[in-house]
Amino acid sequence: MKTTTSPFRSNFYLWNGVSAIFFSNCITNTHSHNTLQIITDIHDRFRCRVGEAPWLTCKNLIIKQDTPHQLDTNDSVQLIIYLDTATTAAKSITARYLQKNLAAEPEFNLFNIIRPDDLQQVLLKPDPRTLHNIVSRILQHLAGETTVVTKDDPRIRIIEQAIDNGRPDQLNTGALATQVHLSESRLRSLFRQQTGVPIYKYILWSRIRFVINRIMTGSTINTAAWEAGFTDNSHFHKTLVTMFGISPSQFLRDNKTMEIFTCSGSPLNFETTIFDANGQVSAIHSSNS
């Protein structure tokens, strides 16, 4: 159930000029930030209302600083990045996307920019270095500083989309191979050649991502594991421990409260303004206060 008082908030990271947090299970009040805000959904889509405009359903969104908005996590999970407007990356992103608009929806696939297992790692336990690398790659892509490597074989793109969008409990290499008219052995070979990872691991990441999303939005571990295609809670438990060295119970316990990690000597001066129902400022919260 969504709430305005107890959303899932993972650890909050602060570096020089940039901060990041994973966010879920919440509909916010109208508010604004003194930073550029970048939101990307790691599972499905979220909803956002910018100013008095209608609600948008987005996969990715950039919001200009000091722009009142509301966020509805929409039973999914988002990575939110806050960027100091004085940084080079913020200036480049603003020039590319926000010259005439308060918000923009850039089109990109997060998993063409970062490794899925890196994202899983930072979701499960605090890892400032890996998350900083993820954030940096996203900012570089949006600022136009890197080029996303495209897949040469369109059949692999079809398979990736089928895995990302399909029901995780129904994913198997035989059915996927049939979809693109390949043998299972040829699909396994071609997928690894094109993506750098075995297809079984890509499917496993998809299932784990599904379970984590469901747990973060209120599902029990048993139900989420079964819906993702794990035989039972024990199967999911063993998989999580094997891949990441942490059990589901540890993950839930570690994420009951939010911790703040200051990862540099000069962290972002982060300020959030809250507006009341009449659009008047009701509170201002600053990282320096």
N, C-alpha and C positions, 0 to 999 in steps of 0.2 A: 504494500500500500504506500502511495506517495504521501509525503509529509512536508510541512514547512518548518519543522522544528528539529527533526533528527535524520537528516540525509546521511547516506554513506559518504564519508570524506576520508580518503586515504591520507597518508603522510603528505605534508605540505613542504615543498622544497623551494629554497631561495638561493639563487646564484646572483652574480653580478648582472643586474639589469633584467633578470628573467626569473619567473617562478612557475611552478607547475603543480597540479593536483588532479587526482582522479575523482570524479563526482558522479553520484547516482541517487535515485530514490528521493527526488525533491522537485517541488515547484517553488522557485524563488519569488520574493517580492520584487517590485520594480527597484532597480539599483543601477549604479554606474561605477566604473573604475577609472582611476587616473592613468591607466595603462592601456595599451593595445591588447585586445583579448582574442585568442584563437581557440576555437572549440572544434575538436574532431571526435566523432563517435567511434568507439572501438568494437562495437557489436552491431548496432542497427542504425537508428536515426533518433534525433532529439527534436524538440520544438522550441522556438525562440520568438519572442515578440520584441521588436526594436522600436522604441518610441511609441507612437500611436498607430503604427502600421499593423496589418493583420498578422496572425501567428504564421510562422514559417516552419516547415518540416525539413530538417537539414541533415546532411552527413558531415559537412564541414562548414564553419562560419567564422569570419573575421569581423570583429566589432571595434569601431573607432573609440578612442579614449573619450571619457566623459559623456558617453551615450547611454541614456536610460534604457534598460531592457529587462525582460524577464526570461528565465530559463526553465523549461520543463524537461526533465531528463527522460521522460517518456518510456519508463521501464527499461532503459538501457544504461550504458556507462560511457562517460565522456572523459577524455583527457583535455584539461583546460590549461592553456599557457597564457601567462600575463607577461607582457613585454614592455619595458621602459621605452617611451616614445623617443628618447634621445639616442637610442642605439641605432647603429647602422642598419641592422636587420629590420627594425620597426620603420625606419624611413623608407627603405626599399619596398617593404610590403605595403605601406600606405600609398606610395607612388604607383604601385602596380594595381592595387585593388580599391583604394578608398579616396581617390581624388574628387569624386562627385557624389559618393554615397557614404552613409554612416555604417553600412555593413555590406559584406560581400560573401558569396558562396563559392570558394575555389573548388575546382573539380580535381581531386586526386585520390588515389587508393593508398591508404596508410601503409599497407603491407607491400607496396611497391617501393616504399621509402625505407622501412625498417624491417628487422627480422622479427617474425612473430614470437620466437622464443625469448627474445630480449624483452618484449612487452609483457609476456607472461611472468618473467622474472621480477620485474619491478612492480607488477600487480600483487605478487605474493609476499614480497618482503622488501624492506627499505634497501635501495640500491642507488644512491645518488649519482654514481659515475655512469651507470648504464642509462638511467633516465636522462641525464644531461646529454648523452650521446643521441638518444631518441629525439629529444627536444631540438637539439642542434640540427639534426638532419631535416626535421620538419621545417624549421625556420630557414635553412639554406634553400630548401625546395621552393618555399613560398617567395623567398627573396630573389629567386632566379639564379642562385649561385651554383646549383648542381643540376645535372640532367638525369632524369629517371631512366634507368635501363629498361627498355621494352623487350618483351619476349619475342623471339623470332618465329616461333611456331604458334599459330592462332589456336590450335587444338589444346595447348596447355593453358592458354588464357580461358578457354571454355571450361576446362576442368577446375581451374582455380575458382572461377565464379560459381560453378556447381557446388564446390566444397564450402565456399563462404556463405552461399545462400540456401543450401539444402538443409534438410533435417539431419542433424548429426548422427542420430541413431540409425539412419538408413544409408549412410555413406559406406561404400565398399568399392574396391578397385575394379572388380568385375563389371559392375553396372556402369562405373565411370568410363572404363575402357570401351564398352559397347557404345556409349554415347558419342564417342569420337572415332568409332570404327577402327580401334586398335586392339591388339592382343594385350592381356594383362602385363606380360613381360616387357613388351615394347613400350607400354604406357609408363611402367616403372622406370625404365631406362631413360626415356625421353623427358619425363618430368624432372628427374634428378639432374639431367644435363642442362635443362632450361632454367631451373630454379635454384639448384645447388643443394636441395634437401630431398630426402626420400618422400614419396607420396604418402606413405603410412604415417610419417611424422607430421606432415602437413595436416592430415586428417585428425591426428591426435591433438594437435594444437587447437584445431577448430572445436573439438569436443571439450577440451579443457577450458577454452575461452567461453564456451556456452555455459558450462557449469559455474564458472566464476561469476559470470554475469547474472545467472539465476540466483546464486547465493547472495550476491550483493543487492539484489532487488527483493529479497525476502523469502526465497524458496528454501526448503530444507536440503541438506546435502544429499540425502537418499533420493529424493524426488528429482533433483537436478541431475544427479549422476545417471539415474535410470533414463531420463529424457534425452541425455546426450549419447546414450548407447553403451555406457559402461554396464557390465553385468550386475553390479551392485555397488554399495558404498565402499566395500573392501577393495574392489577393483580400482575405483577412483583413488582411494587412499594410497594404495601401492604405487599407482602411476604418478601421483603428485610427489610422493616421497622420493621415488626413483629419479624423476626428472628435475625436481627443484629442491629436494632435501627438506621439505616442510609438509606437515600433515594438514588436512582440511580443518581440524580443530584448532591447530596453531594459527592458521590463516585467519579464522574467525576471531580468535582471541586477540591477535596482534592488531586487528583493524577495528576493535571496539572504540578506540579513541584515536584522535588525530594527533600526531606529533609533528613538530616543525623542525626541519633540518636547515640550518643556515650553512651553506656550503662554500661561502666565500667571505672575504673580509669586508666587502662593500655590497651588501644585499640590496635588492630592489626596495625602494621606498613605496610601499604598496598602500593605496588608499581606496576605500570603498564608500560610496555615498548611497544612503538609503532614502527612498522617497515615500511619502505617504499617499493615501488614496487621491488626494487633491493635486499630486504632482509637486508638493513642496518638500524641501529637504527636511528629513526628520532625524537623521544621525549621520555622522561621518566617523569612520573607523580607519586609523592609520597604523602601519607597522611600527612607526616611531613613537606612538603614544603609549 
